Amino acid sequence: MQQIINFIIRNKNFLLFLLLFCVSLLFTIQSHSYHKSKFINSANFLTGGVYNSINNISSYFSLKSQNTLLAEENKQLKSLWFNASQKTDSTYVDSTAFQSPYRFYTANIIKNSYALTDNYLTINKGRKDSIKQDFGVISSKGIIGIIDKTSRGYGTVLSILNTTSRISAQLKKTNHFGTLTWNGKSPEFTQLVDIPKIAPLQKGDTIITSGRSSIFPKGVPVGVIADFVLDQAENFYEINVKLFNDMTNIEHVYIIENIDTEEILNLNNNNNND
Amino acid sequence: MNSIFSIHTTRFILLVVFQVLILNHINFLGYINPYVYILFIALYPIKNNRVILIVLSFLLGLTIDLFLDTGGIHAGASVFIAYARPVLLKTSFGAIYEHQTIKFNTVDFGSKLTYFTLLTVMHHLILFSLEIFSLSKIILVLQKTLFSSIFTILLSVLITILFSKKPR
């Protein structure tokens, strides 16, 4: 017994180092697996508060470019709205008569990150704004990511620039779908894999979300095909997708809640159990 | 004792704020960021207790991780260099270290540079191995280590020169 205690005292530095190193390894491994419970995230009171107060100042510097973006989006929506109202002029249908399955929230990115291999963003909306895990996040130009963790006032977003991110996406002109991943290299490009060889591809084709995952509605723009190659087995394409979004400059985003998510998940679970 | 404590607390907080709010948004050439917060570990007094240094480094790394959503990679790398620091001190300063009389303001520039370089490269290598966490991307790890290290070393040396009290 005496010897054990002596051993511990003699090697206390090494043992302490080993313990703390193992703890940090544990955190690291957790952060590499999707949606594991992790304690170390920036959606807490301290980091969220710091980022929020800094963002209050720094957002002034990008006011001009963000205004242009919003005006651009307004222009699109206006043209959509006026064109649609002219067509359906005679048979006016109140859109509130239908229950839309998607609900939208706005939020601001208070911390952006794109230089790591696993990037998380922080937004200024959280549980008190009824934001929950697995809501989709898009900007006016295209897809951004999925809500990962929320605290009371803040949330983190698993960016599409994250090597663990998997989002279902498809070609706009046909219905061939695949998985959107990222190889960790350039923040301008993501990779679309598992598109079957039979799909007719061309450079410049548009990629949209497929609406299969119950997170994003169908048709959220992702990007255009920059180049593509067949994988090693020569059955599927690996496509480099140039994103519509400039992921290095995002501020105003929309959060999408699918009200039917629970129903869809239950249905899928039932099907799996049978 | 009290003044040493307050100096290091301020240094801890300032380095974290500087790192998180400014240095992590540099993204030179898309991905190169300096990690200057390790200056806290590098400049920690040598005579003080090693256990405290290891615990403080862990806390420092964990704070950075908290801000960057990176799991535990900064904590791991910081704890490692805090543990390995005596060996590095011995290799870069030699006999002076044995007598425990180093003052970072007074040692000659060459050995200080060696010390910073060793510490930074070791820290960055562990940091990026943990971040990328895949043996097949070892080239990317080495590439990131090399470029970020150059940046970090440059900035650390500049900061130490800028904030050192001149021995008169």
Chai-1 contact restraints between the chains, C-beta under 6 A:
chainA,res_idxA,chainB,res_idxB,connection_type,confidence,min_distance_angstrom,max_distance_angstrom,comment,restraint_id
A,N13,B,R50,contact,1.0,0.0,6.0,A-B,restraint_1
A,L16,B,V51,contact,1.0,0.0,6.0,A-B,restraint_2
A,L16,B,I54,contact,1.0,0.0,6.0,A-B,restraint_3
A,F17,B,I54,contact,1.0,0.0,6.0,A-B,restraint_4
A,F17,B,Y83,contact,1.0,0.0,6.0,A-B,restraint_5
A,L20,B,F58,contact,1.0,0.0,6.0,A-B,restraint_6
A,L20,B,V79,contact,1.0,0.0,6.0,A-B,restraint_7
A,F21,B,G76,contact,1.0,0.0,6.0,A-B,restraint_8
A,F21,B,V79,contact,1.0,0.0,6.0,A-B,restraint_9
A,S24,B,G72,contact,1.0,0.0,6.0,A-B,restraint_10
A,S24,B,A75,contact,1.0,0.0,6.0,A-B,restraint_11
A,S24,B,G76,contact,1.0,0.0,6.0,A-B,restraint_12
A,F27,B,G71,contact,1.0,0.0,6.0,A-B,restraint_13
A,F27,B,G72,contact,1.0,0.0,6.0,A-B,restraint_14
A,T28,B,G71,contact,1.0,0.0,6.0,A-B,restraint_15
A,T28,B,G72,contact,1.0,0.0,6.0,A-B,restraint_16
A,T28,B,I73,contact,1.0,0.0,6.0,A-B,restraint_17
A,T28,B,L130,contact,1.0,0.0,6.0,A-B,restraint_18
A,S31,B,G71,contact,1.0,0.0,6.0,A-B,restraint_19
A,H32,B,F133,contact,1.0,0.0,6.0,A-B,restraint_20
A,I40,B,D65,contact,1.0,0.0,6.0,A-B,restraint_21
A,I40,B,L66,contact,1.0,0.0,6.0,A-B,restraint_22
A,N41,B,D69,contact,1.0,0.0,6.0,A-B,restraint_23
A,S42,B,F67,contact,1.0,0.0,6.0,A-B,restraint_24
A,S42,B,D69,contact,1.0,0.0,6.0,A-B,restraint_25
A,T47,B,L66,contact,1.0,0.0,6.0,A-B,restraint_26
A,T47,B,F67,contact,1.0,0.0,6.0,A-B,restraint_27
A,I54,B,L21,contact,1.0,0.0,6.0,A-B,restraint_28
A,A115,B,N27,contact,1.0,0.0,6.0,A-B,restraint_29
A,A115,B,Y31,contact,1.0,0.0,6.0,A-B,restraint_30
A,T117,B,E131,contact,1.0,0.0,6.0,A-B,restraint_31
A,T117,B,I132,contact,1.0,0.0,6.0,A-B,restraint_32
A,Y120,B,D69,contact,1.0,0.0,6.0,A-B,restraint_33
A,T156,B,D69,contact,1.0,0.0,6.0,A-B,restraint_34
